Every structure is written in structure tokens, then in C-alpha cells.
Amino acid sequence: LDHFKRINDSYGHPVGDAVLCRVAQIIRDNVRKTDIAGRWGGEEFLVVCMDTSAEAARHVAEKMRTAIENQVSPQAWTCTASFGVASYRPGDSVQALIARSDAALYAAKAGGRNQVSTA
């Protein structure tokens, strides 16, 4: 989530926790039945899209990004998310795949946030 610390600092940790729960629900509502989603740590989430092309995974990420951006809260918080998408390559280790995804995430953040970047 982009600038999540600002939500905690501006509204307090209970609102930050509510934002995390709401984003988790948005992710659950927007992944496919074959996808696996979970909280990766802090304000980061991970979605594994099995047997999915990079373009299809990018579409899934864009759907979630838009849903998070368009969320309206009674507390009037706004939240955006940056996404890094990477595809498995033959011979990849889990660490290599996650490193490419993480690099794509940092590229999305460096590019202005609230976007999807593909490795």
C-alpha cells in the first residue's frame, strides 16, 4: 500500500488496521478462484496466480489496484497501491521470482505509485 504510514500517523493504528482488513477483503473479492492471496508483511500483500501469463497476472493486479483506489471509507481515508508482477521462468527459485516481483514493485513506486509494473 502506498504511503501506509500516513494513514497510521493521521488516523491512528485502529484505522490503519481497518484499512488493512478492507484491502484484504478487496483482494479476496478480486482474485480468481485459482489464485492464492495473503498478507506478505506490514502493508504488503502477495498474490500467486498459478498457470497464468504475465499479461493475465497484470490484469488481475490492475483490477485490484483500481478497486483499492476507488474505495470510499467513512473515515475519508484514501489509499492507493503499487503492484509488482513477475512470472515464473524455468529454473527459477522462489527467491528469484520474489526478487523480480519486488524489483517491479519498487519500479511502480519510483514511477509515481498507484500503478502496476511488470518485471
The 8 nearest C-alpha neighbors of each residue, nearest first, counted from 0:
[[1, 80, 42, 3, 79, 43, 81, 2],
 [0, 2, 80, 3, 79, 81, 112, 78],
 [3, 1, 4, 5, 0, 6, 78, 79],
 [2, 4, 5, 6, 1, 0, 7, 42],
 [5, 3, 7, 6, 2, 8, 15, 9],
 [6, 4, 8, 3, 7, 2, 9, 10],
 [5, 7, 9, 3, 4, 8, 10, 15],
 [8, 6, 11, 12, 15, 4, 5, 10],
 [7, 9, 5, 6, 11, 10, 4, 12],
 [10, 8, 6, 7, 5, 11, 4, 12],
 [11, 9, 7, 6, 8, 14, 12, 15],
 [12, 10, 7, 13, 14, 8, 9, 15],
 [11, 13, 15, 7, 14, 16, 10, 8],
 [14, 12, 16, 15, 11, 17, 10, 7],
 [15, 13, 17, 16, 12, 11, 10, 18],
 [16, 14, 12, 18, 7, 13, 17, 6],
 [15, 17, 13, 19, 14, 18, 12, 20],
 [18, 16, 14, 20, 15, 19, 21, 13],
 [19, 17, 15, 21, 16, 20, 22, 14],
 [20, 18, 16, 22, 17, 21, 23, 15],
 [19, 21, 17, 23, 18, 22, 16, 24],
 [22, 20, 18, 24, 23, 19, 17, 25],
 [21, 23, 25, 19, 24, 20, 18, 26],
 [22, 24, 20, 26, 21, 25, 19, 27],
 [23, 25, 27, 21, 22, 26, 28, 20],
 [26, 24, 22, 28, 27, 23, 29, 21],
 [25, 27, 23, 29, 24, 28, 63, 30],
 [26, 28, 24, 25, 29, 30, 23, 36],
 [29, 27, 25, 26, 30, 24, 31, 23],
 [30, 28, 26, 27, 63, 25, 31, 62],
 [31, 29, 27, 28, 34, 26, 32, 59],
 [30, 32, 34, 33, 29, 59, 48, 28],
 [31, 33, 34, 30, 35, 27, 29, 48],
 [32, 34, 31, 35, 49, 48, 30, 47],
 [35, 33, 48, 31, 32, 47, 30, 49],
 [34, 36, 47, 46, 48, 33, 37, 30],
 [37, 35, 46, 45, 47, 34, 27, 38],
 [38, 36, 45, 44, 39, 46, 35, 23],
 [37, 39, 44, 40, 45, 43, 36, 23],
 [40, 38, 44, 43, 45, 37, 41, 42],
 [41, 39, 43, 38, 42, 44, 45, 37],
 [40, 42, 43, 39, 38, 44, 19, 0],
 [41, 43, 0, 40, 44, 3, 19, 38],
 [44, 42, 39, 40, 41, 38, 0, 45],
 [43, 45, 38, 39, 37, 42, 46, 40],
 [46, 44, 37, 39, 36, 38, 47, 43],
 [47, 45, 36, 35, 48, 37, 34, 44],
 [46, 48, 35, 34, 49, 36, 45, 56],
 [49, 47, 34, 51, 46, 56, 50, 35],
 [48, 50, 51, 47, 34, 33, 35, 52],
 [51, 49, 48, 52, 33, 87, 47, 86],
 [52, 50, 49, 48, 55, 56, 53, 54],
 [51, 53, 55, 54, 56, 50, 86, 57],
 [52, 54, 56, 55, 86, 57, 51, 85],
 [53, 55, 57, 52, 56, 58, 51, 117],
 [54, 56, 58, 52, 57, 53, 51, 59],
 [57, 55, 59, 53, 58, 54, 52, 51],
 [56, 58, 54, 60, 55, 59, 53, 61],
 [57, 59, 55, 61, 56, 60, 62, 54],
 [60, 58, 56, 62, 57, 61, 55, 63],
 [61, 59, 57, 63, 58, 62, 64, 56],
 [60, 62, 64, 58, 63, 59, 57, 65],
 [61, 63, 59, 65, 60, 64, 58, 66],
 [64, 62, 66, 60, 61, 65, 29, 26],
 [65, 63, 61, 67, 66, 62, 80, 60],
 [64, 66, 68, 62, 63, 67, 69, 61],
 [65, 67, 63, 69, 64, 68, 70, 62],
 [68, 66, 64, 70, 65, 69, 79, 63],
 [69, 67, 79, 65, 66, 70, 78, 64],
 [70, 68, 66, 67, 65, 71, 77, 78],
 [71, 69, 67, 68, 66, 72, 77, 78],
 [72, 70, 69, 75, 73, 77, 76, 68],
 [71, 73, 75, 74, 76, 70, 77, 18],
 [72, 74, 75, 71, 76, 70, 77, 14],
 [73, 75, 72, 76, 14, 10, 71, 77],
 [76, 74, 72, 73, 77, 71, 70, 78],
 [77, 75, 74, 72, 78, 6, 71, 73],
 [76, 78, 75, 79, 71, 68, 70, 72],
 [77, 79, 68, 76, 67, 80, 1, 0],
 [80, 78, 68, 113, 1, 0, 67, 77],
 [79, 81, 0, 113, 1, 64, 82, 78],
 [80, 82, 113, 114, 112, 107, 115, 108],
 [83, 81, 115, 104, 116, 114, 84, 80],
 [104, 82, 84, 103, 100, 116, 117, 115],
 [85, 83, 117, 100, 118, 116, 103, 57],
 [84, 86, 100, 118, 99, 117, 96, 83],
 [87, 85, 53, 88, 84, 96, 52, 118],
 [86, 88, 96, 91, 89, 85, 90, 92],
 [87, 89, 91, 90, 86, 96, 92, 85],
 [90, 88, 91, 87, 92, 86, 96, 95],
 [89, 91, 88, 92, 87, 95, 93, 96],
 [92, 90, 88, 89, 95, 96, 87, 93],
 [91, 93, 95, 94, 96, 90, 97, 87],
 [92, 94, 96, 95, 97, 91, 98, 87],
 [93, 95, 97, 92, 96, 98, 91, 99],
 [96, 94, 98, 92, 97, 93, 91, 99],
 [95, 97, 93, 99, 98, 94, 87, 100],
 [96, 98, 100, 94, 99, 95, 101, 93],
 [97, 99, 95, 101, 100, 96, 94, 102],
 [100, 98, 102, 96, 101, 97, 118, 85],
 [99, 101, 85, 97, 83, 103, 84, 98],
 [100, 102, 104, 98, 103, 99, 97, 83],
 [103, 101, 99, 105, 104, 100, 98, 106],
 [104, 102, 83, 106, 100, 118, 116, 101],
 [83, 105, 103, 101, 107, 82, 106, 102],
 [104, 106, 108, 102, 107, 103, 109, 101],
 [105, 107, 103, 109, 104, 108, 110, 102],
 [108, 106, 110, 104, 116, 105, 112, 109],
 [107, 109, 112, 105, 110, 106, 111, 81],
 [108, 110, 106, 111, 107, 105, 112, 104],
 [111, 109, 107, 108, 106, 112, 114, 105],
 [110, 112, 109, 108, 107, 113, 114, 106],
 [113, 111, 108, 81, 107, 114, 110, 109],
 [114, 112, 81, 80, 79, 111, 64, 1],
 [115, 113, 81, 112, 107, 82, 116, 80],
 [114, 116, 82, 81, 107, 83, 61, 117],
 [115, 117, 83, 107, 103, 84, 82, 104],
 [116, 118, 84, 103, 83, 85, 115, 57],
 [117, 85, 103, 99, 84, 100, 116, 102]]
